[in-house]
Amino acid sequence: MIEARHLRVLRAVAATGSFSAAARELGCTQPAVSQQMKALEASAGTPLLIRTGREMRLTQAGEALVRHAAGILAGLTAAEEEVAAIAGLRAGRVRLVSFPSGSSSLVPGALAALRAAHPGTRVSLEEAEPPRSVEMLREGDCDVALAFRYAGAAGAEEWEDLVVRPLLADRLVGLVPEEHRLAKARSVTIGELADESWIAGCPRCRRQLVEVCESAGFVPRIDFATDDYPAVVGLVGAGLGVAVLPELAIESVRPKGARAVTVEPAVRREIVALTLPDLAQVPAVAATLDELARAAAR
């Protein structure tokens, strides 16, 4: 196998015409140059130099190797510089996937801080709900996935092969029309809403709603279901039903015509940032995880 260090020695010998001159140029000893040239000829499987007294002439194979060496070494230098830039966060790219309420609440502050600290790092954003976002991470379509799961829900082992960075616990709150009989209550139990029309959110949230209601002894009558949280808030505000939404979802929406109420018993979802073990060592990915954690703390 031909090594880059051997190519550098060959170029020096070809340029200077002798081992001793090449050694002076490279800052090493003549025996070291001789040994590396022997190793290069062994790797090439053919003589590269013709020794005539103190002078050296390239063979046809040597000339071919010197001709290609310039491009090889230039490409290697460029690669080393690019890798150093990525390692030093002067360059790099991170592909982030987030669920919508995370995109509107956690992501903007995190990416603004990342850009201010490391302007050479570029982040792209795509939206997907878990489990699709987690699938994208495993399939290599993103580097970091912002995801959530509900406390106590089955399937906790689904992230065992991933690096999990906990961010925050997001409590579910009730949303009722402003004129609702419970709109001014400090807190309500989920059972007090048993006879209401329900407006449900994303599929995972919908399943959680049904499970919570069933644990309270009733099956919710879901009249409307939508992945769009502003639409959920709008439907509640129009008096068409009640809903239970994560606090993050309400944070970025002005609940016109609707009132948020505390629901007991408390139900929380765990917000996390996920990546693959190998990706967690990439400086730009690690910096993105750190900024997401700081945004969550704020």
N, C-alpha and C positions, 0 to 999 in steps of 0.2 A: 504494500500500500504506500503510495507516494504521499509524503507529508509536506505541509506548507513550509516548514522550517528548512527542509532540504532544498526546496525550490528557491528559497531566498539565497541559500549558499551557492547554488548552481548559477544564479544570475550574477552574483558577485564575482565568481570565478570567471564567467564568460566576459564580464565587463573589464576585469583587471588583468586577466591573462595568467594568473598564478595563484597558488594556494596561499602563499605568504601575503600577497597584496590583498587578497580577499579576506584573510584573517584580520589584517589591519583595518579594513573598511568595516567589518562586522564587529570588531572589538572582541575577538576571541583568539585562540591559539591556532597555529598551522595544523597540528595533529587533529584538532577538533574539526577543522574544515575537511581534512583528508578522510576522517572517519565518517562524516556525514555524506560525503560524496560516494564513498564505498556503499553506504546504506542505500543511497538513492539509486545507484547502478544495480544493486541487488533487487530493489523493488521494481525497477524498470525491466530487468531481465536482459539488459544489453549494455555495452559500453557507451558512455556519454561523452567521454573526454579522451583525446589522444595526447599522451604526455611526450613531449619532445624537449628533453633537457629541462630547463626551468620554465618553459612556456607550455601552455595548454591550448589545444584546439578542440573545438566541439565536433563530435561525430554528427552524422545526419540525424540520428535520434536525439542527440543533445540539442541540436539547433531547433528541432521540432518542439522539444520540451521547453526550451527558453522562450520560444515564440508564444507558446500557450501560457507560460508561467506569468507573464505580465497581466493577462486578463484574469487568471485565477487569483493571483495575489491582490489585484485591485478589487475584485469581487469580494474576497474574503475581508479586506480592510473595510469596505463599505458595509458588509454584514456585521462586522464587529462594532462599527460605529453606531449602526442602527440598534443593535442589541443593547449597547451601552446606553443609548438614549432612552430605550424602553425601560431598562433597569433603573435608570435615574429619573423616571417619570417626566422626561423631556419630550417623550412621544409615547404612543400607545393607543389602543382602542379597547373599549369595553362595550359589549352588547348587553343592555339591560332590558329585562321583561318585567312588567309590573301589572298588578290588577288595578282597575280604574281609580278606586278611592286612594290607593297608595300613590298613583301617578299624580294626583291633584294635591296631596298633602305632604308626603315624605320626600318624594323625588325632587321637586323643584329646588328646595333648600339644599339638599345633598349635592345636586349637580352644580348649583351655583358656587357652593363652597369648594367643590373639586376643581372647577374651572379656575377659580381665583388662586388656589394653591398650586395647581399643575396645569397651566394653560395649554401645554402640548398634548395633554391626554384628551381624547375624543370619546364621547359616550353617545351611543344611539339608543333610542327608547322605542319599545313596542309593547302593546297591551295584550295581556292574556290572563284569564283567571286560572287558578290551580283547579284541576291537576294538569291542564294543558301547558301552563308555564313550566312546570317541573319536567314534563316530557320534553319540552324544547331544550331545557338545560342538558338533559341526559343525551339528547340526539345531536348536541353540538351546535344548536341554532342560537344559543345565547351564552353569556359568560356568568351572569348573575340573574337570579330570579327572585323577585319580591313576591312572597306567597303568604298564605295564612292557613291555619287549621284551628278547629274549635277545641277548647279544653275538654278533656274527657272523651273526645270522639274516638271511634275505632280507627285503626290503621296508623297508629303512632310510628310504626316501623317503616312507613313509606319513605322516610328521609334518611334511613340508617346509612346509606352509602354516600351521603352528601355532607358537606360542611354547612352547619346550621348556625347562623349568627342571629340570636334573638334580638328583636328590636323593641317591641312593646306589647302590652296586653290591651286589646281594644274592646271595651265593653259594649254590649248591645243595649240600645235604648229604644223605648217605645215612641211611636209617632202617631198622634191622633189629631183630628180636625180641631181647630180653635174653639168651636162651639160644642165639642164633645163633653159628655157628662164627667169625664175624668181628666179634662184638659188642665185643671188647676190642682190636681192631686200631686203631692210631693213624690209619691211612688205608687205603683200599681202592681198587683200580682198578675202573672200571665193568665191565671184562671178568670180574672175579672173581664178579660177580653174574649172569653170563649164564644160568645154569641155574635161577635162582630164579623163583618166582611173583612177579609185580609188581602193585603197587597204584598206580594212576595218578591224578593230580589233574585240574585244569581242562583244557579242550580244548587251549589254547595250551601249557600245561605238558606235556600228553600228547604233543603233536607234538614238543616239544623232547626229551622222554625217548626217543622212538623214534629221532630223529636222532642223539642222543648214542650210543645203543646200536648203531645201525647203523654209526657211524664206528668203533666198537670191534669190529665184525665179527659182530654177532649181532642178532637181532630179539627184543625182550623179549616174554615171554608174559604179557600183561596179563589177570589173572583178575578184577580189580575196578577200577572207575573211578568216582570221585566228585568233585564240586566242593567237597565239605565237608572241609577239612583235618583237623579233629578226627576225622572218620570214618576218614580215611586212617591217622592215628596209631593209632586204636583197632584197626583191622584188622591193622596191623603188630604192635601189642602183643599181639594174640590169636594171633600166630604164623601168620597166613594169607599172609604174603608180605613183600617188602621194597619200599621206596619211595625216591624222591629228591624232596626238598621244599626250597623256599627257606627260608633261615634265618628270615626274617620270619614264615613260616607256623608254624614250630615255637616261636618266641619266645612266642607267646600261648597255647600249648597245653602242658599237662603230659604229656609222653610216657610215660604209665604202661605198663610192660611193654615199652617200646621203647628202643633206644639209638641216638643220633646218631653217625655216623662221617664223617670227612672223605673225600670222593670225589676221586680224581684221574683224568684231568686236571680242573682246576678249571673249572666252568661257572658263569657269573654272568648275572643278569638286571639290566638297567638300570631303576631306579625313577625315574620322572619325574612332574612336575606339568605338565599341558598347559592352555593357554587359547588363545583367539583373539587376534590382534594388537590389535584395538580394545579388547577386554576387559582386556588387560594394563595399559591406561592408567587403568582404574577403580580408585580408591584402595582400596576394600574387597577387590577381587580381588588387587591387588598385595600388600596386607598378608597375605592368606591364603597366597599363594605364599611370602612371606618366612617366615611361621611354619612352614610345612611344611618349608622348607629347614633352619630351626633345629632342628626336631624330628628330622630325619634326621641332623643333625650330632651331636645328643646321643646 
